[in-house]
């Protein structure tokens, strides 16, 4: 069976159900326990998706941060006098030194290695373009409105490329990562805008609808988030400790944690 994975970062289970977004919910859906990165005390995007595509816990795949400054700088930052310097990242970037996105070690097997041919689009810890991260950083310096504009612009780029691949028949596994829901939630974390967040969720619901219309019932559509969002006592927004999942076909088993999806995807691929 062919599989299409819609990886919707930060999609909150409670909001999908509350707003009755049936194209996101599909036929089978639920919540699962997300992976907490102890360094941050919450689910952390690159760590979670590394576990999703590899089926490995963080201790094995070792993806604990977004960024890598290279072997030498990574070691120096923990030794005097560099360890005492605050704002090291900003200083390096002003010097024209930009980090690379951290990726899985080459010895880790992913679902893309097992299921071929596969198409992986914008996956954190695997092949997320660093240009998008740089565009976010540059836009943030210009203010809230510019950042929101950039978030939607990058979303459109992801969406257009994804649908180009969706219409082809030369893949068995197609996975695309979208960060729209997470980015909009964080953008207004201190003054939550329900309408802006709803707009993002309805956009993702519409993507799910279009996917089903284009590929029919012969392809398994798996929708997954790495975590949700929750309102904190001070009114701000942060990651919740559960993620969302749904399928248009009966799952081989109910996923309980993010590493379960590696096996689930492979089991679906074995179906005829």
Secondary structure, DSSP 8 states (H G I E B T S, - for coil): -EEEEEEETT--HHHHHHTT-HHHH-SEEEEEE--EETTTTEE-HHHHHHHHHH---HHHH---SSEE--HHHHHHTTSTTGGG-S-HHHHHHHTT---EE----TTS--HHHHSSSEEEES-TTTT--HHHHHHHHHHHTT-HHHHHHHHHHHHHHHHHHHHHHHT-SS-SEEEEEE-HHHHHHHHTSSS--HHHHHHHHHHHHHHHHHHHHHHTTSEEEEEE-S--EEE-TTS-EEE-SEEEEEESS--SS---BTTHHHHHHHHHHH--
